[in-house]
Each structure stands twice: as structure tokens, then as C-alpha cells.
């Protein structure tokens, strides 16, 4: 069953300006709880941190690329773009990171599916667009793009990850759990816990990237101002079952000044 949600329909404004959180998820959740749907497949970064009690993430698929990419008509890299070039993105986090890296660029909102975004780029509405590499790979497109360094353009929590949601205790729940990829679960759950502690939802330009490094997980996390001029950032390693450590990272980010950036971002959008 294909479900078109409000997030798919309202393409004329940035996501954070549309009322409510979980825009791509809520209507699907309701159908699951009513028994109409047994399993739902989501881009994991679309799943809000607060979920209905009866629903759980039964499986996390092996993670695809978590990186962002810059796509331009002529294959230019970020440093090659002329001052005043117009860059499109749907993400507050990407916009803030772009403004930090190149404050002379013009960053504008870009919504729509991948085909729509590519069409707008080639029509000349944008000089470049920043999108997730995973989406391009899943579509099987071979495009000349530049991968942005995830150490500087730190990805969104759970970017590049597909999650299967189920109703707890059902046959679908048991079957879906068989395809769970444990390393991806460990990484994305650390990211998710930091996101939960920081709060602010889609209104806050926040990035968290966890990846296995030997028998531990290396974490890079940051919170930015909307203009990218201010940010707090930290790197640390946590155990593979390091949700408590992830919680401490979230609290440290807030104590370093992230709480002020979160409040500021939320107030700006009210």
C-alpha cells in the first residue's frame, strides 16, 4: 500500500514551516494502529524521537551512505562556486553548514522528490543543490557530484538509513526483526539518543554522525545557529551499547552553549 502523507503534498514551503512534527509518519502510524497496515518502511531520519507506545522499530537495514553531496550542472565543487551562487536544500542543518563554509553563497529552500530537484537544477533555478548521497544511490543514478566531507558537513542523525516499523508483539514484528542489521542499529540508536536529549525537532540545525571504530563507536555531533556563524561541536567515542554515553554527549552539547542555540532556533520559527 502506498500512502501519500501531508509531507508529500505540501511542497511549496520548507518542512519546518508546516505545522507539526512527524509529517511523513503520523498518518502511517494511525493506519498501523488501526490494523490497516502490518509494517511500514521509513527513512529513519523522518521518524520523530517520540513514538506511539505500541509501535517499535523492528528492523534497521544496513546503512547506505550517510553523506551529503553537492550536485552542479558542470560538476563544480563547493570551493569552485562563484560568490552569490544559489544553492538549494530542504534541510536547515545543510543550510547552516553551507553558510558556515561559504557565507557568500545564497541558500534557498528546495523541496520535491529527487527528479523534481534535478529538473530545477538543470532548468537554471539553482547553481547547485545539496542532497543525500543515499537517495541517488538507491535510484541507481550515475551523476557527476562531489561528496561533502562528513567531518565538516556532519550528517543528520540516522541519515542514509531505512527503518521497518511494526506493531509490537505481532507476527509482522517477529518477521521484520529477522532482517535487523545490528551494527547499523548500534550507530543509529546512539545518534537518535543524542537527538532526543538535545530536542527541538526539525527546527534546530543539528548534526550527529556515529560510526564503528574498532570495538567502539566514534561520534561527531554539533548544533548550529541558522546563519552558521555560531556552533558547538564535540567528538567522542562510546561503547557499542553506549546509549548512556550518548545521553551524556547530548547533555554536554547543551552545556557548551547548545541550549541557547536550540532556544534561539525554536523562537525564530514561532
Helices and strands as residue ranges (DSSP letters): H 6-9, G 15-17, H 26-33, E 39-43, G 44-46, E 55-60, E 68-72, G 78-80, E 86-89, H 92-101, E 106-109, H 114-122, E 128-132, H 133-139, E 145-147, E 162-167, H 171-176, G 177-179, H 182-198, G 201-203, E 206-213, E 216-224, E 231-239, H 243-253, I 254-258, H 259-269
